[in-house]
Amino acid sequence: MIGDCLDANKAEHITVIDIRDKTSAADTMIIASGRSPRHVSALAGHVVDMLREHGIRAATEGRETCDWVLIDAGDILVHLFRPEVRAFYNLERMWGGGNAPVPESMVHRNSGNWEVTA
C-alpha cells in the first residue's frame, strides 16, 4: 500500500526492510528517494494522505527542509530522502545488515497492526 503510493508518485529506489529483530520501535522500514526537496515533500504528503484515508494517523518529522522526512505510521517507519542525503546516512546498510529487503507485497495490515508475512 505505501510502496504503491510511493511508486505511483515517482519515488525512486523503494526499499522495504524487516526490522522486527532489531528494534521494538517498528516492524518494517520503507526507504525511498525523491529527486528534489519539493518531490520529497510531495511524496510525504501523498503517503500521509493515503494513510489518513485508511484511518491511520501518522506523525512526520523533517518536512521543514525535506532533505530527510520520517513518517511514523506505528509499526511502519517511512524514510524519504534526497538522493545525496540517503547515500550519506545509508540506512539500508545500518538496518538491513545481512537481511535482504522485504518485498512490499509481504507487508500487510492485520487487526490494526502492520505485519510482514513469510
Beta strands, then each sheet from edge to edge (+ up, - down):
strand 1: 12-18
strand 2: 28-33
strand 3: 59-61
strand 4: 68-72
strand 5: 76-81
strand 6: 107-110
strand 7: 113-116
sheet 1: 1+ 2- 5- 4+ 3-
sheet 2: 6+ 7-
end
